[in-house]
Amino acid sequence: MARRKKPRSRTVRLDSTQRELLERQRDAFRAKFGRDPGADDPVFFDPKATEPRPLGDQSLVDTVTAAMEKAGIDPAKIHAYRRTGMLLTSDNLDQWSAEDLDEWQAALDEHEALEARRN
C-alpha cells in the first residue's frame, strides 16, 4: 500500500458531524488538561502526554479512522481517507481541487477493486 500524503493546510467548512467530533475533542482536551485548548494546542493530542502535544502522524490517522468506523462511515471513504489524508463530504466538495477529487476517486476505485478481489 502506498504511503499516505502529508495533510495540506487549508480552510474547510465543517458539517454538523464534523463539528460534533471537534467538540468532543475539545471536551477531551478540557478533561485531560483542565483548561480550554489555546490557538497553539493540537486538536488531536496525545492522550498519554502530561502536556498538550500532537499525535504522531500514524496515531492521528488511527484516531480519525477509529472515529469514522464508530460513526458507521462507508469503508470505501475510510480507505480513501487513509490513502489521501482528505475528508471529503457532500458539504465540502466545492472546496477541493480537481486534482484532489481525482485522487479521492482513485482511492475509492482502489477500494472497490480490492473488495472485488476478496469476494
C-alpha positions as CSV (number, residue, x, y, z in Angstrom):
1,M,0.0,0.0,0.0
2,A,1.4,3.4,-0.9
3,R,2.3,5.9,1.8
4,R,-0.4,8.5,2.7
5,K,0.4,12.0,1.7
6,K,1.1,14.6,4.3
7,P,-2.0,16.6,5.1
8,R,-2.1,20.0,3.3
9,S,-3.1,23.2,5.1
10,R,-6.4,24.6,4.1
11,T,-9.7,26.0,5.4
12,V,-12.6,23.7,5.1
13,R,-16.2,24.3,6.1
14,L,-17.4,21.6,8.6
15,D,-20.7,19.8,8.5
16,S,-22.6,19.1,11.8
17,T,-21.0,15.7,12.3
18,Q,-17.5,17.1,11.9
19,R,-18.3,19.9,14.2
20,E,-19.6,17.4,16.8
21,L,-16.4,15.4,16.5
22,L,-14.3,18.5,17.1
23,E,-16.4,19.5,20.1
24,R,-15.8,16.0,21.5
25,Q,-12.0,16.6,21.0
26,R,-12.3,20.0,22.8
27,D,-14.2,18.2,25.7
28,A,-11.5,15.6,25.9
29,F,-8.8,18.3,25.9
30,R,-10.6,20.0,28.8
31,A,-10.9,16.8,30.7
32,K,-7.3,15.9,30.2
33,F,-5.6,19.3,30.8
34,G,-8.1,21.2,32.9
35,R,-8.4,24.1,30.5
36,D,-9.7,25.1,27.1
37,P,-7.4,24.5,24.2
38,G,-5.4,27.5,23.0
39,A,-4.6,28.6,19.5
40,D,-1.3,26.7,19.6
41,D,-2.7,23.5,21.1
42,P,-3.3,20.5,18.9
43,V,-6.8,19.4,18.0
44,F,-5.8,15.7,18.1
45,F,-3.5,15.4,21.1
46,D,-1.5,12.6,22.6
47,P,-3.8,11.4,25.5
48,K,-0.8,9.9,27.3
49,A,1.2,13.1,27.4
50,T,1.2,15.3,30.5
51,E,1.4,18.4,28.4
52,P,-0.6,19.0,25.1
53,R,1.3,17.6,22.2
54,P,0.1,16.4,18.8
55,L,-0.4,12.8,18.0
56,G,2.2,11.4,15.7
57,D,1.0,11.1,12.0
58,Q,0.1,7.4,12.3
59,S,-1.7,7.9,15.7
60,L,-3.7,10.7,14.1
61,V,-4.8,8.6,11.2
62,D,-5.6,5.7,13.5
63,T,-7.7,8.0,15.8
64,V,-9.6,9.6,12.9
65,T,-10.1,6.2,11.3
66,A,-11.5,4.7,14.6
67,A,-13.9,7.6,14.9
68,M,-15.1,7.1,11.3
69,E,-15.6,3.4,11.9
70,K,-17.5,4.1,15.1
71,A,-19.7,6.6,13.2
72,G,-20.5,4.0,10.6
73,I,-18.8,5.8,7.7
74,D,-18.6,3.8,4.4
75,P,-15.4,1.7,4.5
76,A,-14.5,3.0,1.0
77,K,-14.4,6.5,2.4
78,I,-12.3,5.4,5.3
79,H,-9.9,3.8,2.8
80,A,-9.8,7.0,0.8
81,Y,-9.1,9.0,3.9
82,R,-6.2,6.7,4.8
83,R,-4.8,6.9,1.3
84,T,-5.2,10.6,0.7
85,G,-5.4,12.3,4.2
86,M,-8.5,14.1,2.9
87,L,-12.0,14.0,4.3
88,L,-14.4,14.8,1.5
89,T,-18.2,15.2,2.1
90,S,-21.0,16.4,0.0
91,D,-20.9,19.6,2.0
92,N,-17.3,20.4,1.2
93,L,-16.8,19.1,-2.3
94,D,-16.6,22.6,-3.8
95,Q,-13.6,23.3,-1.6
96,W,-11.3,20.6,-3.3
97,S,-9.3,21.0,-6.5
98,A,-9.9,18.7,-9.5
99,E,-6.6,17.0,-8.6
100,D,-7.8,16.3,-5.1
101,L,-11.1,14.9,-6.4
102,D,-9.3,12.7,-8.8
103,E,-7.0,11.4,-6.1
104,W,-10.1,10.7,-3.8
105,Q,-11.9,8.9,-6.6
106,A,-8.8,6.8,-7.4
107,A,-8.7,5.7,-3.8
108,L,-12.4,4.9,-3.9
109,D,-11.8,2.9,-7.1
110,E,-8.9,1.1,-5.5
111,H,-11.1,0.1,-2.5
112,E,-13.7,-1.3,-4.9
113,A,-11.0,-3.3,-6.7
114,L,-9.6,-4.7,-3.5
115,E,-13.1,-5.7,-2.3
116,A,-13.9,-7.4,-5.7
117,R,-10.7,-9.5,-5.3
118,R,-11.7,-10.5,-1.8
119,N,-15.1,-11.7,-3.0
